Amino acid sequence: MFTRILRFAAALSIAAGFAAAPAAHAQSPATGSSGGQGTLRLIVPFTPGTGIDLIARTVAPRLAEKLGRAVVVENRPGASGNIGTEAVVRAPANGTTLLVSVNTLVMNRSLYPKLPFDPVRDLVPVSLTSWGQLVLVASPHTGWHSAADLLAAARARPGAINYGSPGVGTPHHLSMELLKATNKVFLTHIPYRGTAPLVTELVGGQVDAAFLPIHVALPLIRAGRLVPLGIGSAKRHPLLPQVPTLAEAHAGQVDVDMWYGIFAPPGTQPQEVTQLNQELREILAAPAVKTAFENQGMDPATSSPQEFQRLVEKDAARWAQVIRAQGITAE
């Protein structure tokens, strides 16, 4: 089953790449309505096949059509997204480069205090694109059926219960740390190098629990290979309507929704940001985009640049508090 899931993810990435190909080779004017010159690069600071990559490859051909210029997706993974992010921070503010990112961006600000840039202040928010939810799951071998079961086991055997994540500082990791802090329990963290090895060991019973994106967990939940314990959101998700929120599961107000959005390099002119925001607003309202996102467990969303800026700053402060309180460091 898990092998088929990985094959599906790879196929999705390839298909998305084909979908974006016409944008990359479009014979169009060098200057688009955003005022930039030549090809527009959408930098994705993570590997192909991720939720961020899906967003970029769904938006790219539509943005190319609207702007009348070539738009390409460029994956620049590494250092928890910091390599690709810095590439955009250092890029000229001439309308040729944008960053497609996730709330890992603001977490990195506190996890990597020695970064040569500020991922919050040194980028210009353009627009929110979507929200994604994380579901708390457990291996069937645990015998747990709810978040309350996990918490009871953690209280009975502090430190004996473990949980996995795709790596230190990922939303999956920090979400569990927030759950721990909220409920005053201790679970042992096992970081992996990516989602695939984490899921393999979770299904195999080497790991007790984890937070996973809904689109990753859903096939395994339906196959009975993972047990859903709660949704880390303020409301239930339509793909898993039977799974309670963590608040409903008596695990506290642990809202760990992930936002996704697009940023421009520092110094980008306000009128260019406003124009891009309007183009993205129209793209995200398209039924085909809505369907593509929802099939991956994401909810399309838009915002003004100012609203997105306030969200980024608020989330940066929130996760900084969790990171300090839990003594988490990635360096």
N, C-alpha and C positions, 0 to 999 in steps of 0.2 A: 504493500500500500504506500509506504513512505517513498519508495523508489519511483512509483507512478506519480506521486505528488511532485517530486523533484523534476521529473520529465515534463510534467505539465507546466511547471514554472519556467523551465527552459524554453518550452514551446511558446509560451506566452511572451517571453522576452524577445524571441526571434520574430514572432508575428508582429509585435509592437515595433520592432526595428524596421520591418518592411513597411509598416504603416507610416513611419516617419520618413522613409526614403524619398518620396516625392518632394518633401520639403527641402531635403538636403541638396537636391539636384534641380530645384526650380530655376527656370530661366526668367529672372525677374529683375526689376530695377535695383540698383545697389542701395538706394535710399528708401526706407520704409516710412510709414506714417509716424513711427516713434522717433524719427530723426536720426537714427543710427546709420552707419555705413556698412555695407557688405553683409556677410552671413552673421546671423544671431546665434550664439552658442548658449544652450541651456545646460549649465554645469550641474551634474548629479554627483554629490560627494560620496556615493555608495555604489555597490556593484549592480549590474543589470539584474532585472527580475524582482527588485524590491518595490515596495509601494511607491516610493519616491520616483523610481525609474518609470513605473507605470504612468504616473501623473505627467511626467515630462514627455513621454512618448505619445500620450493621448493629446496633450496640448500642442505639441510641436507642429504637426501638419496644419492644424487649424489656425495657429498663430501665423504661420508662413502665408497662408491664404489671405488673412486679414491685413498683414503688413506689406504684402507684395514683395517678399524677400525670402531668401533661404533661411531656414531655422533647423539646426542640428542639435542632437542630444550628445553630450560628451560626459562619459563616466570618469570621475577622478576620485576613486576610493582611497581610503587609507587614514589611519590615525583618528578613527571614530568620526570621520567626516571633516576633520580639520584641514586636510590637504586640499580638497576641492573648495572648501569655504575660503581658505586663504587665497586661492587662485582668483576668486571673484573679488575679494577685498583689494587685491593688488591690480586688478584689471582696470583699464582706462574707462572713464565714465562717458563713453561715446556711443552707447546703445548697442554694443556688439556682444555683451556678456550678461547673463542672468544666472542666479542660483536658485535651484529647486531644492528645498530642504524640509526638515521636520524639526520637532521640538528638541531633538538631540542638540541642536544648535545652541540653545540657551543653557542646557545642562553642561555643555562643554566649557562654558564660561567659568563655572565654579570648579569643574573637575580638572581643568588645565590652567591654573592661574598664571603660568609662565608663558602662555601663548603670546606671540609677537603681534597680536591683533586682538581687538575686542569684538567677538562675534555678535554682540548686541548693538554697540554704538557704531561699529565700522561698516554696517550694511544699511541699505535703504529699503525698508519694507515696501513691496508693491501691492501684493494681495494675498489674502488667505485663499487656498484652493479647496481644502477639504479637511474633514476630521476622520480619525481612525480610532477604533476601540480595541482595547486589550481585554482578553478573557483569561481569568485565572483558571488553570487546569491542573489536574493531578493524574498521576499514573494509576491505572486500575488496581495495581497491587497494593496500594495504600488502604483501599476499602473506604475511602472518604467519598461522601456524596454532596458535601456542602462546604462552604468556607468555614462555617462553624466547626466542622469536623477537623479541618486542618488546624485551626487555632487551638482547639482542645488538645490535639496531639502535641502541638508545639509547647503548650503550657505544661503538659504532663512530662515532656522530655526535652527540656531546653537544649538547643544545639544539635539534638539527634536528628531532627528533621532537616532535610536539605532542599534547596531550590536551585534551579539553573537559570542562566541568562546567556544571550549571545555575546556578552562581554561586559566588562566593567564600564559603567556610565551609560549603558543603553537604557532606553525607556523601560524595557522589561526588568532590568536590574533595579532602577530607581523606584519603579512602581511597587516592587516587592518590599523595598526598604521603607516606603511610605506606609504600606500595609503593616509591616512590623512595628514601626513607630506608633502608628495609630492604635494598635492593639497591645502594645508593650509585650511583644513576644520576640524570641530569638530563633532564627533559622539560619543554617549555614549556607553561604553562597558558593556556588560552583560556576565560575565563568567559563564559557566556551568561546571558540573562535568562529562565531557565526551561528545562525539559526539551525542549519541542517544538523550538525553534530549534537546540538542541544535536544532537538526533537527526537533524534535516533535514540538517545539514552533515556529520554523521558518515556518514550513508548516502551523501551526495553526494561524499565523499572529501576535503572541505576540512579535516576533523579526522581524525587518525590513530587515536585510541583514547579510551576513556572507561569509567568504571564506570557501569552502569545497573541499576535494579531489574529483577528477573527478569521481572515482568509487562510491562514496557516493551520489554525486549530480545527476549523469546521469539518474538513473531510475525515479527520481522525476521530473527532467526536461522533460523527455519524456512523463511523465504522466500529465504535465501541472501544477504540484504542486509547482514548483519553477521556477523562471525566471532567465536565465543566463544573466549576464551583461558584462562579460569579462573574458578572461583567463589571469592569472598572469604569463605569460611566454613571451619569445621573439617571439614565433611563435604560430599559431593556432594548436589545437590538433585534430588528425584524428577522435577521437570519437565525437567531437563537432565542425565540420569544419565550421559551420555557425556562431559560436561565435567568435567575434573579440578579439584580444589581448587588454589589457588595454591601450596600446599605441595607437592602432588603434581606440579605443573608446574615445580618447582624455582625458585619465585619467593619462597620464604621463608614464615614464619608470618605471613601477612597476613590475619588474621581481622577482617573489617569488617562483621559482622552488625549490622543496625540493630534496636534495640529500640523498641517502641511501648508507650505506657502512659497511664494516667489519673492526674491530679493534682487536689488540692483547694487552695483558698486557704489562706494561713497563718492559724493560729488555729482551724482546723476541729477539732472535738472528736474524740478518739480513738474513742469509741463510734460516731460517725457514719462515720468512716473504716472501721472494722471491719465495719459493716453493709453499706456500699457494696462493700467488698471481697468479701464473701460473695455479694452479688447478682451481681456481675460474674463471679465464679468459676463460678456456675451458668450464666450466659448463655454464657460462653466454652466451656463443655463441650457445648453443644447441637450436634448434627450439622450443622444448617443453617448455623450460624456457622462451624464448622470448614470446611465446603465453600466458603463465600463467601470466607474468608480464603485458603484454599489455591489457589483459582482465580486469585488475585492474587499468588501466589508468597509468601504469608505463612504462618507457622506459628503457630497459636493457642498461647498460653502464659499461665499465671497465676503469681501469687506472693503472699506476704503483704506488707503494707505495709512491714514491716521489711526483707524480702528485696529489695524494689524499691528502698528507700532505699540499701541497700548497693551495689546494681548502679549506681545513678545516681552515687553518690560515686566508685566505682571507675572508671567510664567517664569522669567529668569529669577525674580525675587523668590518665588515660591520654591523652586527646585534648589536654589542656593541654601535656603533654610534647611531643607531635607538633607542635603549633602553635608552641611556643617554639623547638624544634629547627629547624624549617623557616622560621622568621621570617615566619609568615603573620599578616596583619592585615586586618580588614574595615573599619577606620575610617580 
